[in-house]
Amino acid sequence: MARSAAQKRSVKAAKPGYVLDEQIGFILRQVSQRHAVIFAREIGINLTPTQWAALSKLSEVGACSQNQLGRLTSMDVATIKGVIDRLTARGLTETAPDPNDGRRLLVSLTRAGQQMADKAAPNALVISRETLAPLDAKERETLIALLGKLR
């Protein structure tokens, strides 16, 4: 007996070669979303993850060009410019001419920016610990090493 077109469409296909739930990009996005929720809950101050990355990196390395800061924080030119513009408007960063290259501006933390970075750093450590909490110590070490290889 011949099947109708509707019956043929309702037949479940064999397992496809591509299963979304098994794909690294999908899994990384889900983990990233979980981490973003933890970040928003735990950072304790009014900062986005990209703003925190810029403050944290400036605290770590000191003054640098906006382009260098973008490279150090994996942000494109437009994103780092917007981040620095917003942080500067809040009085957390400032720019000054580079004494070695007058064509370039250096971005640095203001005193308020350094204080905010110092205040947020312990919270950021809590965020990392909570993100990795489902893993034991060896699994955390392995995950960080493997993700580092994928950068």
OpenMM code with the backbone's topology and positions (N, CA, C; nanometers):
from openmm import Vec3, app, unit

residues = "MET ALA ARG SER ALA ALA GLN LYS ARG SER VAL LYS ALA ALA LYS PRO GLY TYR VAL LEU ASP GLU GLN ILE GLY PHE ILE LEU ARG GLN VAL SER GLN ARG HIS ALA VAL ILE PHE ALA ARG GLU ILE GLY ILE ASN LEU THR PRO THR GLN TRP ALA ALA LEU SER LYS LEU SER GLU VAL GLY ALA CYS SER GLN ASN GLN LEU GLY ARG LEU THR SER MET ASP VAL ALA THR ILE LYS GLY VAL ILE ASP ARG LEU THR ALA ARG GLY LEU THR GLU THR ALA PRO ASP PRO ASN ASP GLY ARG ARG LEU LEU VAL SER LEU THR ARG ALA GLY GLN GLN MET ALA ASP LYS ALA ALA PRO ASN ALA LEU VAL ILE SER ARG GLU THR LEU ALA PRO LEU ASP ALA LYS GLU ARG GLU THR LEU ILE ALA LEU LEU GLY LYS LEU ARG".split()
positions = [
    Vec3(0.0845, -0.1178, 0.0000),
    Vec3(0.0000, 0.0000, 0.0000),
    Vec3(0.0889, 0.1239, 0.0000),
    Vec3(0.0581, 0.2189, -0.0834),
    Vec3(0.1375, 0.3414, -0.0975),
    Vec3(0.1089, 0.4366, 0.0179),
    Vec3(0.2147, 0.5036, 0.0644),
    Vec3(0.1990, 0.6030, 0.1710),
    Vec3(0.1666, 0.7385, 0.1110),
    Vec3(0.0876, 0.8165, 0.1859),
    Vec3(0.0593, 0.9526, 0.1407),
    Vec3(0.1813, 1.0399, 0.1669),
    Vec3(0.1844, 1.1587, 0.1080),
    Vec3(0.2961, 1.2520, 0.1266),
    Vec3(0.3090, 1.2901, 0.2740),
    Vec3(0.1972, 1.3091, 0.3428),
    Vec3(0.2003, 1.3472, 0.4850),
    Vec3(0.2600, 1.2343, 0.5682),
    Vec3(0.2251, 1.1109, 0.5371),
    Vec3(0.2803, 0.9975, 0.6108),
    Vec3(0.4303, 0.9877, 0.5883),
    Vec3(0.4758, 1.0106, 0.4670),
    Vec3(0.6178, 1.0029, 0.4371),
    Vec3(0.6949, 1.1098, 0.5143),
    Vec3(0.6376, 1.2307, 0.5263),
    Vec3(0.7051, 1.3390, 0.5980),
    Vec3(0.7108, 1.3115, 0.7479),
    Vec3(0.6138, 1.2387, 0.8018),
    Vec3(0.6100, 1.2158, 0.9457),
    Vec3(0.6976, 1.0993, 0.9895),
    Vec3(0.7498, 1.0238, 0.8953),
    Vec3(0.8381, 0.9135, 0.9295),
    Vec3(0.9670, 0.9714, 0.9845),
    Vec3(1.0075, 0.9232, 1.0999),
    Vec3(1.1291, 0.9733, 1.1624),
    Vec3(1.2499, 0.9262, 1.0826),
    Vec3(1.3361, 1.0222, 1.0534),
    Vec3(1.4552, 0.9907, 0.9754),
    Vec3(1.5546, 0.9155, 1.0624),
    Vec3(1.6434, 0.8469, 0.9968),
    Vec3(1.7527, 0.7817, 1.0689),
    Vec3(1.8350, 0.8898, 1.1380),
    Vec3(1.9113, 0.8506, 1.2388),
    Vec3(1.9915, 0.9480, 1.3128),
    Vec3(2.0792, 1.0264, 1.2153),
    Vec3(2.0661, 1.1592, 1.2198),
    Vec3(2.1459, 1.2397, 1.1268),
    Vec3(2.2932, 1.2375, 1.1655),
    Vec3(2.3785, 1.2700, 1.0715),
    Vec3(2.5215, 1.2772, 1.0983),
    Vec3(2.5566, 1.3980, 1.1830),
    Vec3(2.4691, 1.4968, 1.1841),
    Vec3(2.4937, 1.6185, 1.2600),
    Vec3(2.3878, 1.6308, 1.3671),
    Vec3(2.4301, 1.6214, 1.4927),
    Vec3(2.3394, 1.6364, 1.6062),
    Vec3(2.3851, 1.7614, 1.6806),
    Vec3(2.3016, 1.8621, 1.6833),
    Vec3(2.3391, 1.9915, 1.7413),
    Vec3(2.3946, 1.9779, 1.8825),
    Vec3(2.3293, 1.8992, 1.9664),
    Vec3(2.3712, 1.8864, 2.1068),
    Vec3(2.5104, 1.8259, 2.1227),
    Vec3(2.5651, 1.7693, 2.0184),
    Vec3(2.6984, 1.7091, 2.0245),
    Vec3(2.8072, 1.7987, 1.9662),
    Vec3(2.7717, 1.9172, 1.9184),
    Vec3(2.8663, 2.0040, 1.8492),
    Vec3(2.9364, 2.0990, 1.9464),
    Vec3(3.0665, 2.1134, 1.9295),
    Vec3(3.1474, 2.1941, 2.0202),
    Vec3(3.0993, 2.3388, 2.0256),
    Vec3(3.0648, 2.3974, 1.9137),
    Vec3(3.0177, 2.5365, 1.9136),
    Vec3(2.8926, 2.5546, 1.9979),
    Vec3(2.8007, 2.4608, 1.9864),
    Vec3(2.6763, 2.4675, 2.0631),
    Vec3(2.7037, 2.4489, 2.2120),
    Vec3(2.7881, 2.3547, 2.2445),
    Vec3(2.8228, 2.3300, 2.3854),
    Vec3(2.8949, 2.4516, 2.4436),
    Vec3(2.9904, 2.5079, 2.3696),
    Vec3(3.0616, 2.6271, 2.4180),
    Vec3(2.9658, 2.7439, 2.4383),
    Vec3(2.8692, 2.7601, 2.3493),
    Vec3(2.7720, 2.8686, 2.3650),
    Vec3(2.6882, 2.8482, 2.4904),
    Vec3(2.6468, 2.7261, 2.5177),
    Vec3(2.5690, 2.6990, 2.6388),
    Vec3(2.6524, 2.7267, 2.7644),
    Vec3(2.7775, 2.6839, 2.7634),
    Vec3(2.8661, 2.7078, 2.8773),
    Vec3(2.8896, 2.8580, 2.8931),
    Vec3(2.9072, 2.9283, 2.7819),
    Vec3(2.9269, 3.0728, 2.7864),
    Vec3(2.8042, 3.1429, 2.8442),
    Vec3(2.6867, 3.0975, 2.8060),
    Vec3(2.5633, 3.1563, 2.8604),
    Vec3(2.5544, 3.1317, 3.0110),
    Vec3(2.5892, 3.0138, 3.0553),
    Vec3(2.5892, 2.9828, 3.1987),
    Vec3(2.6882, 3.0736, 3.2712),
    Vec3(2.8080, 3.0891, 3.2144),
    Vec3(2.9094, 3.1749, 3.2740),
    Vec3(2.8612, 3.3202, 3.2802),
    Vec3(2.7931, 3.3686, 3.1762),
    Vec3(2.7428, 3.5066, 3.1739),
    Vec3(2.6421, 3.5306, 3.2858),
    Vec3(2.5586, 3.4328, 3.3132),
    Vec3(2.4619, 3.4450, 3.4238),
    Vec3(2.5360, 3.4525, 3.5571),
    Vec3(2.6351, 3.3675, 3.5747),
    Vec3(2.7151, 3.3691, 3.6980),
    Vec3(2.7877, 3.5025, 3.7097),
    Vec3(2.8463, 3.5522, 3.6007),
    Vec3(2.9172, 3.6800, 3.6018),
    Vec3(2.8235, 3.7918, 3.6460),
    Vec3(2.7077, 3.8011, 3.5844),
    Vec3(2.6136, 3.9090, 3.6160),
    Vec3(2.5712, 3.9054, 3.7625),
    Vec3(2.5551, 3.7856, 3.8148),
    Vec3(2.5112, 3.7702, 3.9539),
    Vec3(2.6229, 3.8016, 4.0526),
    Vec3(2.7463, 3.7663, 4.0203),
    Vec3(2.8552, 3.7695, 4.1182),
    Vec3(2.9539, 3.8853, 4.1067),
    Vec3(2.9590, 3.9572, 3.9936),
    Vec3(3.0639, 4.0576, 3.9781),
    Vec3(3.0520, 4.1680, 4.0835),
    Vec3(2.9315, 4.1975, 4.1264),
    Vec3(2.9133, 4.2873, 4.2400),
    Vec3(2.9203, 4.4351, 4.2076),
    Vec3(2.9519, 4.4710, 4.0856),
    Vec3(2.9564, 4.6108, 4.0440),
    Vec3(2.9001, 4.6203, 3.9032),
    Vec3(2.8723, 4.7407, 3.8596),
    Vec3(2.8097, 4.7626, 3.7301),
    Vec3(2.9135, 4.7572, 3.6186),
    Vec3(2.9527, 4.6368, 3.5799),
    Vec3(3.0478, 4.6159, 3.4705),
    Vec3(3.0004, 4.5023, 3.3816),
    Vec3(3.0203, 4.5194, 3.2513),
    Vec3(2.9952, 4.4098, 3.1585),
    Vec3(3.1211, 4.3222, 3.1544),
    Vec3(3.1103, 4.2018, 3.1017),
    Vec3(3.2307, 4.1185, 3.0890),
    Vec3(3.3419, 4.1846, 3.0070),
    Vec3(3.3070, 4.2568, 2.8998),
    Vec3(3.4114, 4.3211, 2.8207),
    Vec3(3.4745, 4.4376, 2.8965),
    Vec3(3.3943, 4.5114, 2.9726),
    Vec3(3.4497, 4.6200, 3.0544),
    Vec3(3.5415, 4.5630, 3.1616),
    Vec3(3.4995, 4.4538, 3.2230),
    Vec3(3.5846, 4.3907, 3.3233),
    Vec3(3.7159, 4.3425, 3.2609),
    Vec3(3.7085, 4.2840, 3.1421),
    Vec3(3.8301, 4.2367, 3.0761),
    Vec3(3.9275, 4.3522, 3.0543),
    Vec3(3.8769, 4.4662, 3.0092),
    Vec3(3.9640, 4.5822, 2.9855),
    Vec3(4.0228, 4.6333, 3.1163),
    Vec3(3.9406, 4.6489, 3.2195),
    Vec3(3.9918, 4.6963, 3.3494),
    Vec3(4.0945, 4.5994, 3.4057),
    Vec3(4.0624, 4.4730, 3.4008),
    Vec3(4.1508, 4.3711, 3.4558),
    Vec3(4.2855, 4.3697, 3.3838),
    Vec3(4.2815, 4.3757, 3.2502),
    Vec3(4.4055, 4.3710, 3.1736),
    Vec3(4.4879, 4.4972, 3.1955),
    Vec3(4.4238, 4.6140, 3.2026),
    Vec3(4.4985, 4.7371, 3.2313),
    Vec3(4.5614, 4.7315, 3.3705),
    Vec3(4.4918, 4.6732, 3.4662),
    Vec3(4.5467, 4.6574, 3.6005),
    Vec3(4.6678, 4.5648, 3.5973),
    Vec3(4.6615, 4.4651, 3.5122),
    Vec3(4.7682, 4.3653, 3.5005),
    Vec3(4.8920, 4.4193, 3.4288),
    Vec3(4.8716, 4.4907, 3.3157),
    Vec3(4.9851, 4.5298, 3.2312),
    Vec3(5.0192, 4.6781, 3.2364),
    Vec3(4.9309, 4.7591, 3.2913),
    Vec3(4.9545, 4.9033, 3.2921),
    Vec3(4.9100, 4.9661, 3.1612),
    Vec3(4.9473, 5.0914, 3.1438),
    Vec3(4.9045, 5.1678, 3.0266),
    Vec3(4.9502, 5.1003, 2.8975),
    Vec3(4.8631, 5.1050, 2.7979),
    Vec3(4.8965, 5.0533, 2.6655),
    Vec3(4.8045, 5.1193, 2.5641),
    Vec3(4.8365, 5.1031, 2.4364),
    Vec3(4.7507, 5.1609, 2.3332),
    Vec3(4.6167, 5.0886, 2.3306),
    Vec3(4.5164, 5.1576, 2.2797),
    Vec3(4.3836, 5.0973, 2.2687),
    Vec3(4.3881, 4.9745, 2.1791),
    Vec3(4.4630, 4.9815, 2.0695),
    Vec3(4.4739, 4.8657, 1.9799),
    Vec3(4.5398, 4.7474, 2.0507),
    Vec3(4.6466, 4.7744, 2.1256),
    Vec3(4.7134, 4.6670, 2.2001),
    Vec3(4.6183, 4.6070, 2.3035),
    Vec3(4.5443, 4.6929, 2.3722),
    Vec3(4.4482, 4.6441, 2.4714),
    Vec3(4.3426, 4.5567, 2.4048),
    Vec3(4.2980, 4.5964, 2.2875),
    Vec3(4.2023, 4.5140, 2.2136),
    Vec3(4.2595, 4.3768, 2.1822),
    Vec3(4.3855, 4.3731, 2.1386),
    Vec3(4.4486, 4.2438, 2.1097),
    Vec3(4.4619, 4.1602, 2.2369),
    Vec3(4.5018, 4.2247, 2.3462),
    Vec3(4.5225, 4.1519, 2.4719),
    Vec3(4.3932, 4.0956, 2.5299),
    Vec3(4.2809, 4.1580, 2.4957),
    Vec3(4.1516, 4.1146, 2.5486),
    Vec3(4.0636, 4.0481, 2.4429),
    Vec3(4.1202, 4.0209, 2.3269),
    Vec3(4.0479, 3.9550, 2.2166),
    Vec3(3.9230, 4.0318, 2.1735),
    Vec3(3.9375, 4.1643, 2.1630),
    Vec3(3.8274, 4.2481, 2.1142),
    Vec3(3.8699, 4.3151, 1.9844),
    Vec3(3.7749, 4.3275, 1.8919),
    Vec3(3.8062, 4.3979, 1.7681),
    Vec3(3.8136, 4.5480, 1.7946),
    Vec3(3.8593, 4.6226, 1.6940),
    Vec3(3.8848, 4.7660, 1.7084),
    Vec3(3.7592, 4.8410, 1.7537),
    Vec3(3.6456, 4.8127, 1.6910),
    Vec3(3.5219, 4.8838, 1.7250),
    Vec3(3.4766, 4.8514, 1.8673),
    Vec3(3.4892, 4.7262, 1.9075),
    Vec3(3.4444, 4.6864, 2.0412),
    Vec3(3.5299, 4.7510, 2.1488),
    Vec3(3.6623, 4.7457, 2.1352),
    Vec3(3.7476, 4.8026, 2.2390),
    Vec3(3.7299, 4.9532, 2.2451),
    Vec3(3.7068, 5.0183, 2.1316),
    Vec3(3.6839, 5.1628, 2.1328),
    Vec3(3.5595, 5.1956, 2.2138),
    Vec3(3.4513, 5.1229, 2.1904),
    Vec3(3.3276, 5.1464, 2.2651),
    Vec3(3.3448, 5.1204, 2.4136),
    Vec3(3.4166, 5.0133, 2.4468),
    Vec3(3.4412, 4.9791, 2.5875),
    Vec3(3.5190, 5.0920, 2.6546),
    Vec3(3.6269, 5.1370, 2.5914),
    Vec3(3.7094, 5.2427, 2.6507),
    Vec3(3.6316, 5.3740, 2.6573),
    Vec3(3.5541, 5.4054, 2.5562),
    Vec3(3.4712, 5.5271, 2.5604),
    Vec3(3.3776, 5.5247, 2.6817),
    Vec3(3.3137, 5.4089, 2.7066),
    Vec3(3.2204, 5.3994, 2.8193),
    Vec3(3.2936, 5.4029, 2.9534),
    Vec3(3.4088, 5.3360, 2.9615),
    Vec3(3.4860, 5.3387, 3.0861),
    Vec3(3.5410, 5.4791, 3.1137),
    Vec3(3.5832, 5.5492, 3.0093),
    Vec3(3.6342, 5.6860, 3.0259),
    Vec3(3.5214, 5.7790, 3.0694),
    Vec3(3.4029, 5.7623, 3.0113),
    Vec3(3.2881, 5.8450, 3.0510),
    Vec3(3.2529, 5.8242, 3.1983),
    Vec3(3.2822, 5.7072, 3.2504),
    Vec3(3.2559, 5.6765, 3.3919),
    Vec3(3.3737, 5.7154, 3.4821),
    Vec3(3.4794, 5.7676, 3.4237),
    Vec3(3.5954, 5.8089, 3.5019),
    Vec3(3.6846, 5.6944, 3.5455),
    Vec3(3.6775, 5.5815, 3.4765),
    Vec3(3.7550, 5.4635, 3.5156),
    Vec3(3.8827, 5.4462, 3.4342),
    Vec3(3.8844, 5.5025, 3.3135),
    Vec3(4.0054, 5.5016, 3.2311),
    Vec3(4.0288, 5.6423, 3.1798),
    Vec3(4.1525, 5.6649, 3.1333),
    Vec3(4.1873, 5.7930, 3.0718),
    Vec3(4.2892, 5.7666, 2.9633),
    Vec3(4.3035, 5.8619, 2.8729),
    Vec3(4.4023, 5.8498, 2.7671),
    Vec3(4.5004, 5.9663, 2.7770),
    Vec3(4.6207, 5.9402, 2.7306),
    Vec3(4.7262, 6.0422, 2.7273),
    Vec3(4.8176, 6.0106, 2.6099),
    Vec3(4.8831, 6.1118, 2.5543),
    Vec3(4.9755, 6.0859, 2.4437),
    Vec3(5.0880, 5.9910, 2.4865),
    Vec3(5.1257, 5.9046, 2.3956),
    Vec3(5.2383, 5.8139, 2.4185),
    Vec3(5.3665, 5.8957, 2.4088),
    Vec3(5.4490, 5.8996, 2.5136),
    Vec3(5.5717, 5.9799, 2.5084),
    Vec3(5.6707, 5.9305, 2.4032),
    Vec3(5.6580, 5.8056, 2.3611),
    Vec3(5.7480, 5.7491, 2.2600),
    Vec3(5.6943, 5.7609, 2.1179),
    Vec3(5.5655, 5.7923, 2.1043),
    Vec3(5.5033, 5.8017, 1.9720),
    Vec3(5.3844, 5.8969, 1.9827),
    Vec3(5.4054, 6.0208, 1.9465),
    Vec3(5.3028, 6.1238, 1.9602),
    Vec3(5.1764, 6.0988, 1.8815),
    Vec3(5.1803, 6.0059, 1.7871),
    Vec3(5.0608, 5.9743, 1.7077),
    Vec3(4.9667, 5.8805, 1.7806),
    Vec3(5.0146, 5.8223, 1.8891),
    Vec3(4.9383, 5.7177, 1.9577),
    Vec3(4.8966, 5.7655, 2.0960),
    Vec3(4.7776, 5.7192, 2.1393),
    Vec3(4.7298, 5.7458, 2.2746),
    Vec3(4.7439, 5.6201, 2.3587),
    Vec3(4.7810, 5.6398, 2.4828),
    Vec3(4.7863, 5.5292, 2.5780),
    Vec3(4.6625, 5.5345, 2.6664),
    Vec3(4.6066, 5.4189, 2.6926),
    Vec3(4.4921, 5.4054, 2.7829),
    Vec3(4.5450, 5.3559, 2.9164),
    Vec3(4.4967, 5.4158, 3.0238),
    Vec3(4.5365, 5.3695, 3.1572),
    Vec3(4.4176, 5.3810, 3.2511),
    Vec3(4.4293, 5.3145, 3.3639),
    Vec3(4.3268, 5.3230, 3.4667),
    Vec3(4.3428, 5.4530, 3.5438),
    Vec3(4.2306, 5.5130, 3.5796),
    Vec3(4.2331, 5.6227, 3.6755),
    Vec3(4.2421, 5.5597, 3.8150),
    Vec3(4.2565, 5.6417, 3.9162),
    Vec3(4.2557, 5.5889, 4.0526),
    Vec3(4.1250, 5.5152, 4.0801),
    Vec3(4.0133, 5.5727, 4.0353),
    Vec3(3.8828, 5.5068, 4.0540),
    Vec3(3.8769, 5.3751, 3.9774),
    Vec3(3.9366, 5.3724, 3.8586),
    Vec3(3.9386, 5.2486, 3.7802),
    Vec3(4.0203, 5.1407, 3.8476),
    Vec3(4.1352, 5.1786, 3.9050),
    Vec3(4.2180, 5.0809, 3.9763),
    Vec3(4.1453, 5.0301, 4.1000),
    Vec3(4.0758, 5.1198, 4.1692),
    Vec3(3.9993, 5.0783, 4.2873),
    Vec3(3.8878, 4.9818, 4.2480),
    Vec3(3.8217, 5.0101, 4.1353),
    Vec3(3.7148, 4.9200, 4.0902),
    Vec3(3.7735, 4.7844, 4.0510),
    Vec3(3.8871, 4.7845, 3.9822),
    Vec3(3.9514, 4.6581, 3.9435),
    Vec3(3.9900, 4.5786, 4.0680),
    Vec3(4.0464, 4.6462, 4.1666),
    Vec3(4.0845, 4.5791, 4.2916),
    Vec3(3.9626, 4.5225, 4.3642),
    Vec3(3.8533, 4.5972, 4.3632),
    Vec3(3.7305, 4.5532, 4.4303),
    Vec3(3.6666, 4.4338, 4.3592),
    Vec3(3.6728, 4.4336, 4.2260),
    Vec3(3.6061, 4.3280, 4.1483),
    Vec3(3.6876, 4.1999, 4.1373),
    Vec3(3.8199, 4.2083, 4.1521),
    Vec3(3.9055, 4.0909, 4.1300),
    Vec3(3.8654, 3.9702, 4.2155),
    Vec3(3.8401, 3.9870, 4.3465),
    Vec3(3.7983, 3.8689, 4.4239),
    Vec3(3.6668, 3.8096, 4.3730),
    Vec3(3.5749, 3.8957, 4.3295),
    Vec3(3.4480, 3.8464, 4.2744),
    Vec3(3.4714, 3.7699, 4.1454),
    Vec3(3.5653, 3.8179, 4.0636),
    Vec3(3.5961, 3.7501, 3.9373),
    Vec3(3.6525, 3.6107, 3.9626),
    Vec3(3.7319, 3.5975, 4.0682),
    Vec3(3.7831, 3.4642, 4.1044),
    Vec3(3.6691, 3.3717, 4.1461),
    Vec3(3.5729, 3.4256, 4.2194),
    Vec3(3.4547, 3.3471, 4.2584),
    Vec3(3.3781, 3.3026, 4.1339),
    Vec3(3.3653, 3.3923, 4.0370),
    Vec3(3.2946, 3.3603, 3.9124),
    Vec3(3.3630, 3.2439, 3.8416),
    Vec3(3.4950, 3.2494, 3.8314),
    Vec3(3.5676, 3.1388, 3.7667),
    Vec3(3.5488, 3.0088, 3.8430),
    Vec3(3.5593, 3.0162, 3.9752),
    Vec3(3.5406, 2.8936, 4.0557),
    Vec3(3.4009, 2.8373, 4.0385),
    Vec3(3.2995, 2.9241, 4.0397),
    Vec3(3.1626, 2.8753, 4.0264),
    Vec3(3.1367, 2.8185, 3.8866),
    Vec3(3.1928, 2.8818, 3.7855),
    Vec3(3.1764, 2.8299, 3.6495),
    Vec3(3.2328, 2.6882, 3.6390),
    Vec3(3.3452, 2.6645, 3.7044),
    Vec3(3.4123, 2.5343, 3.6973),
    Vec3(3.3705, 2.4380, 3.8084),
    Vec3(3.2798, 2.4797, 3.8949),
    Vec3(3.2424, 2.3996, 4.0124),
    Vec3(3.1981, 2.2567, 3.9815),
    Vec3(3.1303, 2.2303, 3.8698),
    Vec3(3.0903, 2.0909, 3.8442),
    Vec3(3.2079, 1.9956, 3.8195),
    Vec3(3.3271, 2.0497, 3.8016),
    Vec3(3.4440, 1.9676, 3.7708),
    Vec3(3.5325, 1.9507, 3.8932),
    Vec3(3.5997, 1.8362, 3.9014),
    Vec3(3.6989, 1.8206, 4.0084),
    Vec3(3.8281, 1.8908, 3.9646),
    Vec3(3.9264, 1.8973, 4.0534),
    Vec3(4.0486, 1.9731, 4.0276),
    Vec3(4.1204, 1.9260, 3.9008),
    Vec3(4.1321, 1.7977, 3.8818),
    Vec3(4.2005, 1.7435, 3.7638),
    Vec3(4.1233, 1.7774, 3.6367),
    Vec3(3.9907, 1.7661, 3.6410),
    Vec3(3.9084, 1.8003, 3.5249),
    Vec3(3.9209, 1.9489, 3.4907),
    Vec3(3.9241, 2.0351, 3.5930),
    Vec3(3.9407, 2.1790, 3.5683),
    Vec3(4.0729, 2.2050, 3.4978),
    Vec3(4.1794, 2.1460, 3.5479),
    Vec3(4.3119, 2.1628, 3.4887),
    Vec3(4.3135, 2.1145, 3.3438),
    Vec3(4.2533, 1.9991, 3.3191),
    Vec3(4.2483, 1.9433, 3.1842),
    Vec3(4.1660, 2.0326, 3.0914),
    Vec3(4.0501, 2.0780, 3.1387),
    Vec3(3.9646, 2.1635, 3.0560),
    Vec3(4.0378, 2.2916, 3.0170),
    Vec3(4.0993, 2.3575, 3.1121),
    Vec3(4.1713, 2.4823, 3.0833),
    Vec3(4.2840, 2.4556, 2.9838),
    Vec3(4.3564, 2.3472, 3.0005),
    Vec3(4.4650, 2.3140, 2.9072),
    Vec3(4.4122, 2.2865, 2.7680),
    Vec3(4.3045, 2.2107, 2.7579),
    Vec3(4.2485, 2.1773, 2.6266),
    Vec3(4.1907, 2.3013, 2.5581),
    Vec3(4.1195, 2.3846, 2.6324),
    Vec3(4.0649, 2.5062, 2.5728),
    Vec3(4.1779, 2.5987, 2.5290),
    Vec3(4.2857, 2.6026, 2.6051),
    Vec3(4.4021, 2.6819, 2.5662),
    Vec3(4.4587, 2.6393, 2.4324),
    Vec3(4.4544, 2.5101, 2.4044),
    Vec3(4.5035, 2.4595, 2.2754),
    Vec3(4.4126, 2.5021, 2.1597),
    Vec3(4.2868, 2.5311, 2.1888),
    Vec3(4.1909, 2.5673, 2.0843),
    Vec3(4.1882, 2.7178, 2.0557),
    Vec3(4.2589, 2.7983, 2.1350),
    Vec3(4.2580, 2.9448, 2.1141),
    Vec3(4.3050, 2.9798, 1.9763),
] * unit.nanometer
topology = app.Topology()
chain = topology.addChain("A")
for resn in residues:
    res = topology.addResidue(resn, chain)
    for name in ("N", "CA", "C"):
        topology.addAtom(name, app.Element.getBySymbol(name[0]), res)
